[in-house]
Amino acid sequence: MIQNIEIRTARSVPEVEEMREAWSKWPSHRDSDIDFFLMICRSYPEVLRPHVIGLYRDGKPESILVGRLERKRLNFRIGYKTVFQPWARCLTFVYGAVHGNGSTDNIRILVDEVMKSLRRGEADTALLEFVGLDSPLYDFALRVPGFLCRDTLPPAQSHHLMKIPSAIDEVYARMSSKHRKNLRREIKRLFNETGGVRIACYRSESELDQLFCDAELIAAKTYQRGLMAGFADNPQVRERLGLAARKGWLRANLLYMEKRPVAFWIGMLYGETFVSEYLGYDPEFRQWSPGMVLIMRIIQGFCAGADGDTVTELDFGLGHAEYKASLCTASWMEAPVYIFSPTVKGMRLKGMRTVTRLTDGVIRELIGSSTLFSKFKKSWRNHLASKVQPEPRTTVTPDSTGTQASRSQAVS
């Protein structure tokens, strides 16, 4: 039977809202949730408008590819070092961008439509944010564009996920005996040998000011701040966590020692998945391993169904870390994939991307073993952390004890 296939691209908020009914019925990741998507479009200054590609068969919505048009600086890096940072109009397709029927045929049609948008001059490049290496979307993004438009050696990263067991002992059982013993000793030592240790979980809009005040005290000292990454008290993060609080998703966990905030783990409970968002600890308290202690205590609460929450999986997100490897029950590889427009600007961007990717690969080969590379990364992170100087606060800092909450990337 011949089916009538139609493509409709939503380029405005009202057009996106017309897709809400079908969009909301198709499960996917928090990042491609319609309300989360619209919040990003509204709050982030680089976003110009939505660009959501809808595939319809016989007039009925079949699948969508969730994206937005942005004008921003692209970061082409060698390691942690940004080498090129050109301005570009970019069609950014978010993590978990495919909703609905993600068949091979549908994905091919959607990627073809991305290419058509680039040929029409709507953007200089398109970016598919971290696509699974074994997915049809990754395959077509590298095969459909011509040689001059396709990406070069997209950098793969591991994505870690943990299925939550019914008891914390099952988590410890997956560890080596040495790791298990050391971790339990660290937890016991922190709670027994220091005073006034407590964990608070902030969830509501009324607690956001306290959360931002205390978490910023920690984040200002972390290596992530040296990379201009991680948690920061700025309008975009406030909008992000404000939406989470209004939707009932926010789970912002802070560990205090003698009323002083020393570690945070901020995430969102989306359905039954805890999506890890921000992690950090005060390096002054490194000897107590506050970050890892906080993680284990929160996971213990997940196992027990604390505060009525049902958490079946924990999404650690992208990037390798020892704590993720020791806790996860599943992992896979993902990579950001560019498609460049067939224009002079697109070819220039392609050249920058190719130079940085090839150079990065050569340097990693020269460094050699993964152990040596991990040591290099740790040394660089420590260097960045040593350069971070918290800005003096000119406002009155609320008492760190604050309101008692509903329940009281390298991680130490």
C-alpha positions as CSV (number, residue, x, y, z in Angstrom):
1,M,0.0,0.0,0.0
2,I,1.4,3.4,-1.0
3,Q,1.7,5.8,2.0
4,N,1.8,9.5,1.7
5,I,4.9,10.8,3.5
6,E,5.0,14.5,4.5
7,I,7.7,16.5,6.3
8,R,6.6,19.4,8.5
9,T,9.3,21.5,10.3
10,A,8.3,23.4,13.4
11,R,10.2,26.7,13.4
12,S,8.2,28.5,16.1
13,V,6.9,27.8,19.5
14,P,3.2,27.7,18.3
15,E,4.2,25.1,15.7
16,V,6.0,23.1,18.3
17,E,2.9,23.2,20.5
18,E,0.9,21.7,17.7
19,M,3.2,18.6,18.1
20,R,2.7,18.4,21.9
21,E,0.1,15.6,22.0
22,A,2.1,13.1,19.9
23,W,5.5,14.3,21.3
24,S,4.4,13.7,24.9
25,K,3.3,10.2,24.1
26,W,6.7,9.1,22.8
27,P,9.1,8.3,25.6
28,S,12.7,9.5,25.4
29,H,15.3,11.3,27.4
30,R,14.9,14.2,29.7
31,D,16.9,16.4,27.3
32,S,14.3,16.0,24.6
33,D,11.2,16.4,26.8
34,I,9.0,19.1,25.2
35,D,8.9,21.3,28.3
36,F,12.6,21.0,28.9
37,F,13.3,21.7,25.2
38,L,11.0,24.9,25.2
39,M,12.8,26.1,28.4
40,I,16.1,25.9,26.6
41,C,14.7,27.7,23.6
42,R,13.3,30.4,25.9
43,S,16.3,30.9,28.3
44,Y,19.5,30.4,26.4
45,P,20.6,33.5,24.4
46,E,22.2,31.6,21.6
47,V,19.0,29.9,20.6
48,L,17.3,31.7,17.7
49,R,14.3,29.4,17.2
50,P,13.1,25.8,17.3
51,H,13.8,23.4,14.4
52,V,11.8,20.3,15.0
53,I,11.5,18.0,11.9
54,G,8.2,16.0,11.9
55,L,7.6,13.0,9.7
56,Y,4.0,12.3,8.9
57,R,2.5,9.3,7.1
58,D,-1.0,9.6,5.7
59,G,-1.4,12.8,7.8
60,K,-0.5,11.1,11.1
61,P,2.7,12.0,13.1
62,E,5.1,9.1,12.9
63,S,8.4,10.4,14.3
64,I,10.2,13.7,15.0
65,L,13.8,14.9,15.2
66,V,14.1,17.5,18.0
67,G,16.4,20.4,17.2
68,R,16.9,24.2,17.4
69,L,18.7,26.8,15.4
70,E,21.4,28.5,17.3
71,R,24.0,31.2,16.7
72,K,27.0,30.4,18.8
73,R,30.7,29.8,19.0
74,L,31.7,26.2,18.1
75,N,34.4,24.7,20.3
76,F,36.9,22.6,18.3
77,R,39.4,21.3,20.8
78,I,42.6,19.3,21.2
79,G,42.2,17.7,24.6
80,Y,40.9,20.4,26.9
81,K,42.4,23.2,24.8
82,T,40.1,25.1,22.5
83,V,42.0,25.8,19.3
84,F,39.2,27.2,17.1
85,Q,36.1,28.9,18.3
86,P,34.3,30.3,15.2
87,W,30.8,31.8,15.2
88,A,28.3,29.8,13.2
89,R,24.6,29.2,12.7
90,C,24.1,25.7,13.9
91,L,21.1,23.3,13.8
92,T,21.6,21.5,17.1
93,F,19.7,18.3,17.5
94,V,19.4,17.4,21.2
95,Y,20.3,14.3,23.1
96,G,17.6,11.7,22.5
97,A,16.4,13.7,19.5
98,V,14.4,10.9,17.8
99,H,10.9,10.4,19.1
100,G,8.4,8.0,17.8
101,N,9.1,5.3,15.2
102,G,12.9,5.3,14.8
103,S,12.9,2.8,12.0
104,T,15.8,2.8,9.6
105,D,13.6,4.2,6.8
106,N,12.4,7.0,9.0
107,I,15.9,7.9,10.2
108,R,17.1,8.1,6.6
109,I,14.3,10.5,5.7
110,L,15.0,12.7,8.7
111,V,18.7,12.9,8.0
112,D,17.9,13.8,4.3
113,E,15.8,16.6,5.6
114,V,18.6,17.9,7.8
115,M,20.8,18.0,4.6
116,K,18.0,19.9,2.7
117,S,17.9,22.5,5.5
118,L,21.6,23.0,5.2
119,R,21.4,23.3,1.4
120,R,18.6,25.9,1.8
121,G,21.1,28.0,3.8
122,E,19.2,27.7,7.1
123,A,22.5,27.0,8.9
124,D,26.2,26.6,8.4
125,T,26.3,23.2,10.1
126,A,24.2,20.7,12.0
127,L,25.2,19.0,15.2
128,L,23.7,15.7,16.5
129,E,24.5,15.7,20.2
130,F,26.0,12.4,21.3
131,V,24.5,9.7,19.2
132,G,25.0,6.0,19.9
133,L,27.7,4.5,17.7
134,D,25.5,1.5,16.9
135,S,22.5,3.6,16.0
136,P,21.0,4.2,12.5
137,L,21.2,7.9,13.2
138,Y,25.0,7.8,13.7
139,D,25.4,5.6,10.6
140,F,23.4,7.8,8.3
141,A,24.9,11.0,9.6
142,L,28.3,9.8,8.5
143,R,27.2,8.1,5.2
144,V,24.5,10.3,3.7
145,P,26.5,13.6,3.5
146,G,29.1,13.8,0.8
147,F,32.8,13.7,1.7
148,L,33.1,17.5,2.0
149,C,30.1,17.7,4.3
150,R,30.5,14.7,6.6
151,D,32.3,14.7,10.0
152,T,35.9,13.6,10.6
153,L,36.6,11.1,13.4
154,P,33.8,12.1,15.8
155,P,35.2,11.7,19.4
156,A,33.4,8.9,21.2
157,Q,32.7,8.9,24.9
158,S,31.3,6.3,27.2
159,H,27.8,6.7,28.6
160,H,27.2,4.9,31.9
161,L,23.9,3.7,33.5
162,M,23.2,1.9,36.7
163,K,20.1,-0.3,37.3
164,I,19.0,0.3,40.9
165,P,18.9,-2.9,43.0
166,S,16.6,-3.6,45.9
167,A,19.4,-3.3,48.5
168,I,22.7,-1.4,48.7
169,D,24.6,-4.6,49.5
170,E,24.1,-5.6,45.9
171,V,25.9,-2.5,44.8
172,Y,28.9,-3.2,47.1
173,A,28.9,-6.9,45.9
174,R,29.8,-5.7,42.4
175,M,33.0,-4.1,43.7
176,S,36.4,-5.6,44.5
177,S,36.8,-6.6,48.1
178,K,39.5,-3.9,48.5
179,H,37.3,-1.1,47.0
180,R,34.3,-2.2,49.0
181,K,36.3,-2.2,52.3
182,N,37.9,1.2,51.6
183,L,34.6,2.8,50.6
184,R,32.7,1.6,53.7
185,R,35.6,2.7,55.9
186,E,35.5,6.2,54.3
187,I,31.7,6.5,54.9
188,K,32.0,5.4,58.5
189,R,35.0,7.7,59.1
190,L,33.2,10.8,57.7
191,F,30.1,10.3,59.8
192,N,31.8,9.1,63.0
193,E,34.9,11.3,63.1
194,T,33.5,14.7,62.0
195,G,30.8,16.7,63.6
196,G,27.5,17.9,62.3
197,V,27.4,15.8,59.1
198,R,24.1,15.9,57.3
199,I,22.7,15.5,53.8
200,A,19.9,17.7,52.5
201,C,17.8,17.2,49.4
202,Y,16.4,20.4,47.9
203,R,13.3,19.9,45.7
204,S,11.1,23.0,45.7
205,E,11.2,26.5,44.2
206,S,11.2,28.0,47.7
207,E,14.5,26.2,48.4
208,L,16.3,27.3,45.2
209,D,18.0,30.4,46.7
210,Q,19.5,28.3,49.5
211,L,20.6,25.6,47.0
212,F,22.3,28.1,44.7
213,C,24.0,29.9,47.5
214,D,25.5,26.7,49.1
215,A,26.3,24.9,45.8
216,E,28.1,27.9,44.4
217,L,30.4,28.0,47.4
218,I,31.6,24.6,46.4
219,A,31.5,24.9,42.6
220,A,33.7,28.1,42.7
221,K,36.6,25.9,43.8
222,T,36.3,23.0,41.4
223,Y,38.3,22.2,38.3
224,Q,35.1,22.4,36.3
225,R,35.0,26.1,36.9
226,G,38.4,26.3,35.3
227,L,36.9,24.8,32.2
228,M,33.8,27.1,32.4
229,A,31.7,24.0,32.9
230,G,29.7,22.4,35.6
231,F,27.4,24.1,38.1
232,A,27.2,27.9,38.2
233,D,24.8,30.4,39.7
234,N,23.7,32.0,36.4
235,P,20.3,32.7,34.7
236,Q,20.5,29.6,32.5
237,V,21.1,27.1,35.4
238,R,18.5,28.9,37.5
239,E,16.0,28.4,34.7
240,R,17.0,24.8,34.3
241,L,16.6,23.9,37.9
242,G,13.6,26.1,38.3
243,L,11.8,24.1,35.7
244,A,12.8,20.9,37.4
245,A,11.4,22.2,40.7
246,R,8.1,23.2,39.1
247,K,7.8,19.8,37.4
248,G,8.6,17.9,40.6
249,W,11.9,16.5,39.0
250,L,14.5,18.3,41.1
251,R,16.6,16.3,43.5
252,A,19.5,18.5,44.6
253,N,21.6,16.7,47.3
254,L,24.1,18.6,49.4
255,L,26.4,17.2,52.1
256,Y,27.3,19.5,55.0
257,M,30.0,19.3,57.6
258,E,29.5,21.6,60.6
259,K,26.9,23.6,58.6
260,R,29.5,24.1,55.8
261,P,28.5,22.8,52.3
262,V,31.3,20.5,51.1
263,A,29.8,18.4,48.3
264,F,26.8,18.4,46.0
265,W,25.1,15.9,43.6
266,I,22.3,17.6,41.7
267,G,20.0,15.8,39.3
268,M,16.5,15.3,38.1
269,L,14.1,12.4,38.6
270,Y,12.6,12.0,35.2
271,G,10.0,9.2,35.3
272,E,11.9,6.5,37.2
273,T,15.4,7.6,36.0
274,F,17.6,9.8,38.1
275,V,19.5,12.0,35.6
276,S,22.8,13.1,37.1
277,E,23.3,16.8,36.3
278,Y,26.1,18.4,38.4
279,L,28.7,16.9,40.8
280,G,31.3,18.6,42.8
281,Y,33.1,18.8,46.1
282,D,35.3,21.2,48.0
283,P,38.9,20.2,47.5
284,E,39.8,21.4,51.0
285,F,37.9,18.3,52.3
286,R,39.4,15.8,49.8
287,Q,40.7,13.6,52.6
288,W,37.2,12.7,53.6
289,S,36.0,11.7,50.1
290,P,32.8,13.7,50.5
291,G,31.8,13.3,46.9
292,M,31.9,9.5,46.9
293,V,30.3,9.3,50.3
294,L,27.4,11.5,49.1
295,I,26.9,9.3,46.0
296,M,26.7,6.1,48.0
297,R,24.3,7.5,50.6
298,I,22.0,8.8,47.8
299,I,22.1,5.5,46.0
300,Q,21.3,3.7,49.3
301,G,18.2,5.9,49.4
302,F,17.3,5.0,45.9
303,C,17.5,1.3,46.8
304,A,15.2,1.8,49.8
305,G,12.7,4.0,48.0
306,A,13.3,6.9,50.3
307,D,10.7,9.6,50.5
308,G,8.4,7.6,48.2
309,D,10.6,8.0,45.2
310,T,10.7,5.1,42.7
311,V,14.1,5.1,41.0
312,T,14.8,2.1,38.8
313,E,17.9,3.5,37.0
314,L,20.6,6.1,37.4
315,D,21.9,7.9,34.3
316,F,25.4,9.0,35.0
317,G,25.7,10.6,31.6
318,L,28.7,11.0,29.4
319,G,32.4,10.7,30.1
320,H,34.6,8.1,31.8
321,A,35.2,8.3,35.6
322,E,36.4,5.7,38.0
323,Y,33.3,6.0,40.2
324,K,31.0,5.5,37.2
325,A,32.9,2.4,36.1
326,S,32.7,0.9,39.6
327,L,28.9,1.5,39.9
328,C,27.4,1.2,36.4
329,T,25.7,-1.9,35.2
330,A,25.6,-0.9,31.5
331,S,27.7,1.4,29.3
332,W,27.9,2.2,25.6
333,M,29.8,4.6,23.3
334,E,28.3,7.9,21.9
335,A,29.8,10.7,19.8
336,P,28.7,14.2,18.7
337,V,28.4,14.2,14.9
338,Y,28.6,17.3,12.7
339,I,27.1,17.7,9.2
340,F,28.5,20.7,7.3
341,S,26.7,22.8,4.8
342,P,27.9,22.7,1.1
343,T,29.1,26.3,1.3
344,V,32.4,28.1,1.8
345,K,31.6,28.7,5.4
346,G,30.7,25.0,5.9
347,M,34.0,23.9,4.2
348,R,35.9,26.2,6.5
349,L,34.3,24.7,9.6
350,K,34.9,21.2,8.2
351,G,38.6,22.1,7.9
352,M,38.8,23.3,11.5
353,R,37.1,20.2,12.8
354,T,39.4,17.9,10.7
355,V,42.6,19.6,11.9
356,T,41.7,19.4,15.6
357,R,40.4,15.8,15.4
358,L,43.4,14.5,13.6
359,T,45.8,16.3,15.9
360,D,44.0,15.2,19.0
361,G,44.2,11.6,17.7
362,V,47.9,11.8,17.1
363,I,48.6,13.3,20.6
364,R,46.6,10.5,22.2
365,E,48.6,7.9,20.3
366,L,51.8,9.5,21.5
367,I,50.7,9.6,25.1
368,G,50.1,5.9,24.7
369,S,48.4,3.9,27.4
370,S,45.1,4.8,28.9
371,T,46.6,4.8,32.3
372,L,49.1,7.5,31.3
373,F,46.3,9.5,29.6
374,S,44.2,9.3,32.7
375,K,47.1,10.6,34.8
376,F,47.5,13.4,32.3
377,K,43.8,14.4,32.5
378,K,44.0,14.3,36.3
379,S,47.1,16.5,36.4
380,W,45.4,19.0,34.0
381,R,42.3,19.1,36.1
382,N,44.3,19.7,39.3
383,H,46.1,22.5,37.5
384,L,42.8,24.1,36.5
385,A,41.5,23.7,40.1
386,S,44.6,25.4,41.5
387,K,43.9,28.4,39.2
388,V,40.3,28.8,40.3
389,Q,39.8,31.7,42.8
390,P,36.3,32.2,44.2
391,E,35.0,35.6,43.5
392,P,34.4,37.7,46.6
393,R,30.7,37.7,47.6
394,T,29.2,41.2,48.0
395,T,25.8,39.9,49.1
396,V,24.8,38.6,52.5
397,T,25.2,34.8,52.5
398,P,22.2,33.0,54.0
399,D,22.8,30.6,56.9
400,S,24.1,27.3,55.4
401,T,21.7,25.3,57.5
402,G,18.9,27.0,55.6
403,T,15.5,25.3,55.3
404,Q,15.6,21.6,56.2
405,A,14.9,19.8,53.0
406,S,12.3,17.1,52.6
407,R,15.1,14.5,53.2
408,S,18.0,15.3,54.9
409,Q,33.5,14.8,37.5
410,A,36.2,13.4,39.2
411,V,34.7,12.6,42.6
412,S,36.5,12.3,45.9
